[in-house]
């Protein structure tokens, strides 16, 4: 796992670059102002997901999210402290539990 602090300003700041080996990412807003995040660099404030002060989002590939994609952030207040944690590794194999005889 790799973690780092990123200062997010009033212009789109890249939080994550594309990495196909990334299986999970957590973005934590460690600031007093809201932060908006989006995969679209040009529409972060318009269509981005808001992370309130003290809030976080988790992206897990095993659950259908796309943590491998690029992610950008903007803070209307500027200078926001955002913490990023990345997870790498093999995805667990998903399986269905065996059925009982008779289909129950």
Order of alpha helices (4+ residues) and beta strands (2+ residues): beta-beta-beta-beta-alpha-beta-beta-beta-beta
